[in-house]
Amino acid sequence: FENLNLNDFTLTLGSPTSDLTVENDISIDASTEGISTGEADLTVEGDFTLAQGKLESTSGELIFRQGGTQSGSSEFDLGASILYLGADYTKSGGNLLSSSATLDLLVDLTITSDSALSFNQLNLNNLTLTLGSVSSDLQVSSALILDNSNERVMTGAADLSLLAFQDISIGGVISTGGTINFSGGGQLSGTGELDLSGSTWGLGEEFVKSSGTLTISQTDLKLV
């Protein structure tokens, strides 16, 4: 469809094959408005705005080519879906439920959030993810796959919690503040980079550095 106007109603996609593509912007800005995708895919080629109401998915793919914004009393429940972002995502309010979901990058982008975010898996796809503010904390349950020199997580002053064993042999994690937790331990090798300048480094298991670049200037170490 070219446009989708919800007009204070909820649209439900009724089967896994009921995929929907909208060419222009989508705005959910009333408490009675919503989209329930179930197992179907939703592709938004324009801007996505979630100010009130609800967007929910149980699985399938949600593709936001121009990124999106979330605010107000809205709820975004990703279930076990894959969220593809083609531009920045900014959350200044509402709830984002994503602990069982996967985040896939389509471009280098920034996520800025007023509260901590959690994903089961993060796929960088040879790109860089930047956390845009001190409150944009991120937890990832599965190990990051870092197999390209362009793959980086730039945390700034936000916290990053990696629950699984993390191998950094190429690409890297760069922090200028906040806490970087390797709850499952990890290793640094190859041309990998781990820069924890001015940050706190939390370790829950063994960490081995055989090569690569580890920067720990003004860094605190804590066991977790």
Secondary structure, DSSP 8 states (H G I E B T S, - for coil): ------TT-EEE--STT--EEESS-EEE-STT-EEEEETS-EEESS-EEESSSEEEESSSEEEETT-EEE-TT-EEE-TT-EEEESS-EEESSSEEE-TT-EEEESSSEEEEESS-EEESEEE-TT-EEEE-STT--EEESS-----STT-EEEEETS-EEE-S-EEESSSEEEESSSEEEETT-EEE-TT-EEE-TTSEEEESS-EEESSSEEE-TT-EEEE-
